[in-house]
């Protein structure tokens, strides 16, 4: 005896709902990075004491942009439990992100980049904001409330507060000071360190990006800013001829960058900013920052890691790469469709 058509239609409807959910889940990975592969493990430290790293890793060639941070906010900050957005993100020196809505379940916040700021470094982010961004990346860029599945666990356990450290098996994170320093100043071919992250021992000039001479950066020489109002910062990677030896951009000038490393109750900032003077430009300059502050002229870049199977058994959880996850979802989707046809 055949099943009633109503049951058949209900089954097909349920299949479509499942398929819709799977396809929506396959949209993870909207934020992508160009990576510099940092090899040459076991290199010696610089005379500053920094830069020795005993393993391979990768680091984003550019700082996290306004548009990338907007993707993050729209994914997890409809109700902004942990204050990932700062109202200073529409201010004199950074007018990058505008927020609308009430921040409730009924009327969640939405976020948009202001025109011209999309590809410039995000600013007014705290050290904790940056860690939560890397947790979100580690968890494969999910959408939802700020909890252990999105921002509160993954690369870091945010319940640890000021003592939080990177977990074993993390796929993304903030770079340590040694990781950041090596990517900025070390030349693996010559096995030397430069004073500036433009592969030079001469202080960069302040030419605008279209006049990049191969040793140019965005900083303030006396009273003269490189760009000035309204943007102050250049688009990330705009100094295409002034990369480090590993191929990273803007590790000298543009904005300071949060570093994972702890010093007393502070966290370290490296690089220099559009407002920096000559004395702040060299590799010996370090900025100490209160981790909960959201200062202007400070952004961050992401480091990436490829943990071994043994390391994956630790606290960090392995998450499939977006491409691999997509193949899994396609396979499951095919099974759902076949099940629907048999209904």
C-alpha positions as a Markdown table, in Angstrom:
| # | Residue | x | y | z |
|---|---|---|---|---|
| 1 | Unk | 0.0 | 0.0 | 0.0 |
| 2 | Unk | 1.4 | 3.4 | -1.0 |
| 3 | Unk | 2.0 | 6.1 | 1.6 |
| 4 | Unk | -0.3 | 9.0 | 1.4 |
| 5 | Unk | 0.9 | 11.9 | -0.8 |
| 6 | Unk | 0.8 | 14.2 | 2.2 |
| 7 | Unk | 3.6 | 12.2 | 3.9 |
| 8 | Unk | 5.6 | 12.2 | 0.6 |
| 9 | Unk | 5.3 | 16.0 | 0.3 |
| 10 | Unk | 6.2 | 16.5 | 4.0 |
| 11 | Unk | 9.3 | 14.4 | 3.5 |
| 12 | Unk | 10.4 | 16.4 | 0.4 |
| 13 | Unk | 9.8 | 19.6 | 2.3 |
| 14 | Unk | 12.0 | 18.4 | 5.2 |
| 15 | Unk | 14.7 | 17.5 | 2.7 |
| 16 | Unk | 14.6 | 21.0 | 1.2 |
| 17 | Unk | 15.0 | 22.5 | 4.6 |
| 18 | Unk | 18.0 | 20.3 | 5.4 |
| 19 | Unk | 19.5 | 21.1 | 2.0 |
| 20 | Unk | 19.0 | 24.8 | 2.5 |
| 21 | Unk | 20.8 | 24.6 | 5.9 |
| 22 | Unk | 23.7 | 22.7 | 4.4 |
| 23 | Unk | 24.1 | 25.1 | 1.5 |
| 24 | Unk | 24.0 | 28.1 | 3.9 |
| 25 | Unk | 26.7 | 26.5 | 6.0 |
| 26 | Unk | 28.9 | 26.1 | 3.0 |
| 27 | Unk | 29.3 | 29.9 | 2.7 |
| 28 | Unk | 32.0 | 29.9 | 5.4 |
| 29 | Unk | 35.3 | 31.3 | 4.6 |
| 30 | Unk | 34.3 | 34.7 | 3.2 |
| 31 | Unk | 37.3 | 36.4 | 4.7 |
| 32 | Unk | 40.5 | 35.3 | 3.0 |
| 33 | Unk | 44.2 | 36.3 | 3.3 |
| 34 | Unk | 47.2 | 36.3 | 1.1 |
| 35 | Unk | 49.9 | 34.5 | 3.2 |
| 36 | Unk | 53.6 | 34.9 | 3.5 |
| 37 | Unk | 55.2 | 31.5 | 4.3 |
| 38 | Unk | 57.8 | 32.0 | 7.0 |
| 39 | Unk | 60.3 | 29.1 | 6.8 |
| 40 | Unk | 63.9 | 28.9 | 7.9 |
| 41 | Unk | 63.1 | 27.5 | 11.3 |
| 42 | Unk | 65.8 | 27.8 | 14.0 |
| 43 | Unk | 67.2 | 31.2 | 12.8 |
| 44 | Unk | 69.2 | 33.2 | 15.2 |
| 45 | Unk | 67.7 | 36.1 | 17.1 |
| 46 | Unk | 68.6 | 39.7 | 16.2 |
| 47 | Unk | 70.8 | 41.8 | 18.5 |
| 48 | Unk | 67.6 | 43.1 | 20.0 |
| 49 | Unk | 66.9 | 39.5 | 21.3 |
| 50 | Unk | 63.9 | 39.0 | 19.0 |
| 51 | Unk | 63.2 | 37.1 | 15.8 |
| 52 | Unk | 64.3 | 33.5 | 16.5 |
| 53 | Unk | 61.5 | 31.0 | 15.7 |
| 54 | Unk | 62.0 | 27.3 | 15.7 |
| 55 | Unk | 59.1 | 26.2 | 13.4 |
| 56 | Unk | 57.4 | 27.1 | 10.1 |
| 57 | Unk | 54.3 | 29.3 | 10.1 |
| 58 | Unk | 52.6 | 31.9 | 7.9 |
| 59 | Unk | 51.5 | 35.4 | 8.4 |
| 60 | Unk | 49.1 | 37.6 | 6.5 |
| 61 | Unk | 50.8 | 39.9 | 4.0 |
| 62 | Unk | 48.6 | 42.7 | 5.1 |
| 63 | Unk | 46.8 | 44.0 | 8.1 |
| 64 | Unk | 43.1 | 43.1 | 8.7 |
| 65 | Unk | 41.0 | 45.5 | 6.7 |
| 66 | Unk | 37.9 | 47.4 | 7.6 |
| 67 | Unk | 35.8 | 45.2 | 5.2 |
| 68 | Unk | 37.1 | 42.0 | 6.8 |
| 69 | Unk | 36.3 | 43.3 | 10.2 |
| 70 | Unk | 32.8 | 44.3 | 9.0 |
| 71 | Unk | 32.3 | 40.7 | 7.8 |
| 72 | Unk | 33.2 | 39.5 | 11.3 |
| 73 | Unk | 30.8 | 42.0 | 13.0 |
| 74 | Unk | 27.9 | 41.1 | 10.8 |
| 75 | Unk | 28.5 | 37.4 | 11.6 |
| 76 | Unk | 28.7 | 37.6 | 15.4 |
| 77 | Unk | 27.8 | 41.1 | 16.7 |
| 78 | Unk | 24.1 | 41.4 | 15.9 |
| 79 | Unk | 23.9 | 41.4 | 19.7 |
| 80 | Unk | 27.4 | 42.7 | 20.6 |
| 81 | Unk | 27.9 | 41.0 | 23.9 |
| 82 | Unk | 31.7 | 41.7 | 24.2 |
| 83 | Unk | 31.9 | 45.1 | 22.6 |
| 84 | Unk | 33.6 | 44.1 | 19.3 |
| 85 | Unk | 32.5 | 47.5 | 17.8 |
| 86 | Unk | 33.7 | 50.8 | 19.2 |
| 87 | Unk | 31.7 | 54.0 | 18.6 |
| 88 | Unk | 35.1 | 55.6 | 17.8 |
| 89 | Unk | 35.0 | 53.7 | 14.5 |
| 90 | Unk | 33.4 | 56.8 | 13.2 |
| 91 | Unk | 35.8 | 59.5 | 14.2 |
| 92 | Unk | 38.3 | 62.0 | 12.9 |
| 93 | Unk | 41.3 | 59.7 | 12.2 |
| 94 | Unk | 39.2 | 56.6 | 11.4 |
| 95 | Unk | 35.7 | 56.8 | 9.9 |
| 96 | Unk | 35.6 | 53.2 | 8.8 |
| 97 | Unk | 32.5 | 51.4 | 10.2 |
| 98 | Unk | 29.0 | 52.6 | 10.7 |
| 99 | Unk | 26.5 | 50.7 | 12.8 |
| 100 | Unk | 22.7 | 50.7 | 12.7 |
| 101 | Unk | 20.0 | 48.8 | 14.6 |
| 102 | Unk | 19.3 | 48.4 | 18.3 |
| 103 | Unk | 21.5 | 45.4 | 19.1 |
| 104 | Unk | 18.6 | 43.2 | 20.2 |
| 105 | Unk | 17.4 | 39.8 | 19.0 |
| 106 | Unk | 14.4 | 41.6 | 17.5 |
| 107 | Unk | 16.4 | 44.4 | 15.9 |
| 108 | Unk | 20.1 | 43.3 | 15.7 |
| 109 | Unk | 23.0 | 45.6 | 14.8 |
| 110 | Unk | 24.1 | 45.7 | 11.2 |
| 111 | Unk | 27.5 | 47.1 | 10.1 |
| 112 | Unk | 28.8 | 48.7 | 6.9 |
| 113 | Unk | 32.1 | 50.0 | 5.7 |
| 114 | Unk | 32.1 | 53.7 | 4.8 |
| 115 | Unk | 33.2 | 54.4 | 1.3 |
| 116 | Unk | 36.9 | 54.6 | 0.8 |
| 117 | Unk | 37.8 | 52.8 | 4.0 |
| 118 | Unk | 37.0 | 49.2 | 2.9 |
| 119 | Unk | 40.6 | 48.2 | 2.2 |
| 120 | Unk | 42.3 | 50.3 | 4.9 |
| 121 | Unk | 43.4 | 48.8 | 8.2 |
| 122 | Unk | 40.7 | 48.5 | 10.9 |
| 123 | Unk | 41.4 | 50.6 | 14.0 |
| 124 | Unk | 39.9 | 51.1 | 17.5 |
| 125 | Unk | 40.1 | 47.4 | 18.2 |
| 126 | Unk | 41.3 | 46.0 | 21.5 |
| 127 | Unk | 43.7 | 43.1 | 22.0 |
| 128 | Unk | 40.7 | 41.0 | 23.1 |
| 129 | Unk | 38.8 | 42.0 | 19.9 |
| 130 | Unk | 41.7 | 40.8 | 17.8 |
| 131 | Unk | 41.8 | 37.4 | 19.7 |
| 132 | Unk | 38.1 | 37.0 | 19.2 |
| 133 | Unk | 38.5 | 37.6 | 15.4 |
| 134 | Unk | 41.1 | 34.8 | 15.3 |
| 135 | Unk | 38.8 | 32.5 | 17.2 |
| 136 | Unk | 36.2 | 33.2 | 14.6 |
| 137 | Unk | 38.6 | 32.3 | 11.9 |
| 138 | Unk | 39.7 | 29.2 | 13.7 |
| 139 | Unk | 36.0 | 28.1 | 14.0 |
| 140 | Unk | 35.5 | 28.6 | 10.2 |
| 141 | Unk | 33.8 | 32.0 | 10.3 |
| 142 | Unk | 30.4 | 30.9 | 11.7 |
| 143 | Unk | 27.4 | 33.1 | 12.2 |
| 144 | Unk | 25.7 | 33.4 | 15.6 |
| 145 | Unk | 25.9 | 34.7 | 19.1 |
| 146 | Unk | 29.3 | 35.4 | 20.8 |
| 147 | Unk | 29.9 | 32.0 | 22.5 |
| 148 | Unk | 32.3 | 29.1 | 22.5 |
| 149 | Unk | 31.3 | 28.1 | 18.9 |
| 150 | Unk | 32.1 | 31.6 | 17.5 |
| 151 | Unk | 34.3 | 34.0 | 19.4 |
| 152 | Unk | 34.9 | 32.7 | 22.9 |
| 153 | Unk | 36.9 | 29.5 | 22.2 |
| 154 | Unk | 39.1 | 28.1 | 19.5 |
| 155 | Unk | 42.6 | 29.5 | 19.2 |
| 156 | Unk | 42.1 | 31.1 | 22.6 |
| 157 | Unk | 39.9 | 30.4 | 25.7 |
| 158 | Unk | 38.5 | 33.8 | 26.4 |
| 159 | Unk | 37.3 | 32.7 | 29.8 |
| 160 | Unk | 40.9 | 33.0 | 31.0 |
| 161 | Unk | 40.7 | 36.8 | 30.9 |
| 162 | Unk | 44.1 | 38.6 | 31.0 |
| 163 | Unk | 46.0 | 35.3 | 31.3 |
| 164 | Unk | 44.7 | 33.9 | 28.0 |
| 165 | Unk | 47.2 | 32.2 | 25.9 |
| 166 | Unk | 47.1 | 30.5 | 22.5 |
| 167 | Unk | 45.9 | 26.9 | 22.7 |
| 168 | Unk | 47.7 | 23.9 | 21.3 |
| 169 | Unk | 46.5 | 23.1 | 17.8 |
| 170 | Unk | 45.4 | 26.6 | 16.9 |
| 171 | Unk | 45.0 | 27.3 | 13.2 |
| 172 | Unk | 45.0 | 31.1 | 13.5 |
| 173 | Unk | 46.2 | 33.5 | 16.1 |
| 174 | Unk | 47.9 | 36.8 | 16.7 |
| 175 | Unk | 51.6 | 36.5 | 16.0 |
| 176 | Unk | 54.0 | 36.4 | 19.0 |
| 177 | Unk | 56.6 | 39.1 | 19.1 |
| 178 | Unk | 59.3 | 36.7 | 17.7 |
| 179 | Unk | 56.9 | 35.6 | 14.9 |
| 180 | Unk | 56.0 | 39.1 | 14.0 |
| 181 | Unk | 59.6 | 40.4 | 14.2 |
| 182 | Unk | 61.0 | 37.6 | 12.0 |
| 183 | Unk | 58.4 | 38.2 | 9.3 |
| 184 | Unk | 59.2 | 41.9 | 9.3 |
| 185 | Unk | 62.9 | 42.2 | 9.5 |
| 186 | Unk | 64.7 | 38.9 | 8.8 |
| 187 | Unk | 66.2 | 38.1 | 5.3 |
| 188 | Unk | 66.4 | 34.3 | 5.0 |
| 189 | Unk | 68.7 | 34.5 | 2.0 |
| 190 | Unk | 71.3 | 36.7 | 3.5 |
| 191 | Unk | 70.6 | 35.6 | 7.1 |
| 192 | Unk | 70.6 | 39.2 | 8.4 |
| 193 | Unk | 68.1 | 41.5 | 10.0 |
| 194 | Unk | 67.1 | 44.9 | 8.6 |
| 195 | Unk | 66.3 | 47.9 | 10.7 |
| 196 | Unk | 63.0 | 48.5 | 8.8 |
| 197 | Unk | 60.4 | 46.2 | 7.4 |
| 198 | Unk | 61.0 | 47.5 | 3.9 |
| 199 | Unk | 64.2 | 45.4 | 3.6 |
| 200 | Unk | 66.3 | 48.4 | 4.3 |
| 201 | Unk | 68.6 | 49.8 | 7.0 |
| 202 | Unk | 67.8 | 53.3 | 5.8 |
| 203 | Unk | 64.7 | 55.0 | 7.2 |
| 204 | Unk | 61.9 | 54.9 | 4.6 |
| 205 | Unk | 60.8 | 58.0 | 2.8 |
| 206 | Unk | 57.3 | 59.3 | 3.0 |
| 207 | Unk | 56.4 | 59.2 | -0.6 |
| 208 | Unk | 52.8 | 58.4 | -1.4 |
| 209 | Unk | 52.2 | 54.9 | -2.7 |
| 210 | Unk | 52.1 | 55.9 | -6.4 |
| 211 | Unk | 55.6 | 57.3 | -5.9 |
| 212 | Unk | 56.8 | 54.2 | -4.1 |
| 213 | Unk | 60.6 | 53.9 | -4.5 |
| 214 | Unk | 61.0 | 50.5 | -2.8 |
| 215 | Unk | 61.7 | 52.0 | 0.6 |
| 216 | Unk | 58.6 | 54.0 | 1.3 |
| 217 | Unk | 56.1 | 54.0 | 4.2 |
| 218 | Unk | 53.2 | 55.9 | 5.7 |
| 219 | Unk | 54.6 | 58.0 | 8.7 |
| 220 | Unk | 54.9 | 61.6 | 9.8 |
| 221 | Unk | 58.2 | 63.4 | 9.0 |
| 222 | Unk | 58.1 | 66.4 | 11.3 |
| 223 | Unk | 54.8 | 68.2 | 10.7 |
| 224 | Unk | 54.2 | 66.5 | 7.4 |
| 225 | Unk | 51.9 | 63.5 | 7.2 |
| 226 | Unk | 52.2 | 61.2 | 4.2 |
| 227 | Unk | 48.5 | 61.4 | 3.4 |
| 228 | Unk | 46.6 | 63.5 | 5.9 |
| 229 | Unk | 42.8 | 63.9 | 6.0 |
| 230 | Unk | 40.4 | 62.3 | 5.4 |
| 231 | Unk | 42.0 | 58.8 | 5.3 |
| 232 | Unk | 45.4 | 59.2 | 7.0 |
| 233 | Unk | 46.2 | 55.5 | 6.4 |
| 234 | Unk | 47.0 | 54.0 | 3.0 |
| 235 | Unk | 45.2 | 51.0 | 1.6 |
| 236 | Unk | 46.8 | 47.8 | 2.9 |
| 237 | Unk | 49.7 | 46.7 | 0.6 |
| 238 | Unk | 49.6 | 49.9 | -1.4 |
| 239 | Unk | 53.4 | 50.2 | -1.1 |
| 240 | Unk | 53.8 | 47.3 | -3.5 |
| 241 | Unk | 57.6 | 47.8 | -3.9 |
| 242 | Unk | 58.3 | 48.2 | -0.2 |
| 243 | Unk | 57.7 | 44.6 | 1.1 |
| 244 | Unk | 59.8 | 42.8 | 3.7 |
| 245 | Unk | 62.1 | 40.1 | 2.6 |
| 246 | Unk | 59.3 | 37.6 | 3.2 |
| 247 | Unk | 56.8 | 39.6 | 1.2 |
| 248 | Unk | 54.7 | 41.3 | 3.9 |
| 249 | Unk | 53.5 | 44.9 | 3.7 |
| 250 | Unk | 53.1 | 47.8 | 6.1 |
| 251 | Unk | 55.1 | 46.3 | 9.0 |
| 252 | Unk | 56.7 | 49.7 | 9.1 |
| 253 | Unk | 54.2 | 52.6 | 9.1 |
| 254 | Unk | 50.5 | 52.9 | 8.6 |
| 255 | Unk | 49.2 | 51.5 | 11.9 |
| 256 | Unk | 50.7 | 49.8 | 15.0 |
| 257 | Unk | 49.7 | 46.2 | 15.3 |
| 258 | Unk | 48.7 | 44.1 | 18.3 |
| 259 | Unk | 51.1 | 41.3 | 19.3 |
| 260 | Unk | 50.1 | 38.3 | 21.3 |
| 261 | Unk | 53.1 | 38.7 | 23.7 |
| 262 | Unk | 52.5 | 39.6 | 27.3 |
| 263 | Unk | 54.7 | 42.1 | 29.2 |
| 264 | Unk | 53.7 | 42.6 | 32.8 |
| 265 | Unk | 50.0 | 43.5 | 32.6 |
| 266 | Unk | 50.5 | 45.0 | 29.1 |
| 267 | Unk | 50.5 | 43.7 | 25.6 |
| 268 | Unk | 53.0 | 44.6 | 22.9 |
| 269 | Unk | 52.4 | 46.8 | 19.8 |
| 270 | Unk | 54.8 | 46.6 | 16.9 |
| 271 | Unk | 55.3 | 48.5 | 13.6 |
| 272 | Unk | 54.7 | 52.2 | 13.7 |
| 273 | Unk | 51.8 | 54.4 | 12.5 |
| 274 | Unk | 50.8 | 57.2 | 10.2 |
| 275 | Unk | 51.4 | 59.6 | 13.1 |
| 276 | Unk | 54.8 | 58.1 | 14.1 |
| 277 | Unk | 58.0 | 60.2 | 14.1 |
| 278 | Unk | 61.4 | 59.0 | 12.9 |
| 279 | Unk | 62.3 | 57.8 | 16.4 |
| 280 | Unk | 59.4 | 55.3 | 16.4 |
| 281 | Unk | 60.2 | 53.7 | 13.0 |
| 282 | Unk | 63.0 | 51.2 | 13.6 |
| 283 | Unk | 62.9 | 47.6 | 14.7 |
| 284 | Unk | 64.1 | 48.5 | 18.2 |
| 285 | Unk | 60.9 | 50.4 | 19.0 |
| 286 | Unk | 58.2 | 48.7 | 21.0 |
| 287 | Unk | 54.9 | 50.0 | 22.2 |
| 288 | Unk | 53.2 | 48.7 | 25.4 |
| 289 | Unk | 49.4 | 48.8 | 25.4 |
| 290 | Unk | 46.6 | 48.0 | 27.9 |
| 291 | Unk | 44.9 | 45.0 | 26.3 |
| 292 | Unk | 41.3 | 46.3 | 26.9 |
| 293 | Unk | 42.0 | 49.7 | 25.3 |
| 294 | Unk | 40.8 | 50.4 | 21.8 |
| 295 | Unk | 43.3 | 53.0 | 20.6 |
| 296 | Unk | 43.3 | 54.8 | 17.3 |
| 297 | Unk | 46.2 | 54.0 | 15.0 |
| 298 | Unk | 46.3 | 50.4 | 16.2 |
| 299 | Unk | 45.2 | 47.4 | 14.2 |
| 300 | Unk | 46.4 | 43.8 | 13.8 |
| 301 | Unk | 47.4 | 41.1 | 11.3 |
| 302 | Unk | 46.8 | 37.4 | 11.6 |
| 303 | Unk | 49.2 | 34.5 | 11.8 |
| 304 | Unk | 48.4 | 31.0 | 10.6 |
| 305 | Unk | 49.7 | 27.6 | 11.7 |
| 306 | Unk | 49.5 | 24.0 | 10.4 |
| 307 | Unk | 49.4 | 21.9 | 13.5 |
| 308 | Unk | 50.4 | 18.2 | 13.3 |
| 309 | Unk | 47.9 | 15.4 | 14.1 |
| 310 | Unk | 49.6 | 15.0 | 17.5 |
| 311 | Unk | 49.1 | 18.7 | 18.3 |
| 312 | Unk | 45.5 | 18.5 | 17.2 |
| 313 | Unk | 44.9 | 16.2 | 20.2 |
| 314 | Unk | 45.4 | 19.2 | 22.5 |
| 315 | Unk | 43.0 | 21.9 | 23.5 |
| 316 | Unk | 42.7 | 23.4 | 20.1 |
| 317 | Unk | 40.2 | 21.8 | 17.7 |
| 318 | Unk | 41.0 | 21.1 | 14.1 |
| 319 | Unk | 38.6 | 22.7 | 11.7 |
| 320 | Unk | 38.4 | 21.6 | 8.0 |
| 321 | Unk | 39.6 | 24.1 | 5.5 |
| 322 | Unk | 36.7 | 25.8 | 3.7 |
| 323 | Unk | 37.4 | 23.9 | 0.5 |
| 324 | Unk | 37.4 | 20.5 | 2.3 |
| 325 | Unk | 34.3 | 21.4 | 4.2 |
| 326 | Unk | 32.6 | 22.3 | 1.0 |
| 327 | Unk | 33.3 | 18.8 | -0.4 |
| 328 | Unk | 31.8 | 17.2 | 2.7 |
| 329 | Unk | 28.7 | 19.3 | 2.4 |
| 330 | Unk | 28.3 | 18.5 | -1.3 |
| 331 | Unk | 28.5 | 14.8 | -0.5 |
| 332 | Unk | 25.9 | 15.1 | 2.2 |
| 333 | Unk | 23.7 | 17.3 | 0.0 |
| 334 | Unk | 23.8 | 14.6 | -2.6 |
| 335 | Unk | 22.6 | 12.0 | -0.1 |
| 336 | Unk | 19.7 | 14.3 | 0.9 |
| 337 | Unk | 18.7 | 14.8 | -2.7 |
| 338 | Unk | 18.7 | 11.0 | -3.3 |
| 339 | Unk | 16.6 | 10.5 | -0.2 |
| 340 | Unk | 14.1 | 13.1 | -1.4 |
| 341 | Unk | 13.8 | 11.4 | -4.8 |
| 342 | Unk | 12.9 | 8.1 | -3.1 |
| 343 | Unk | 10.1 | 9.8 | -1.1 |
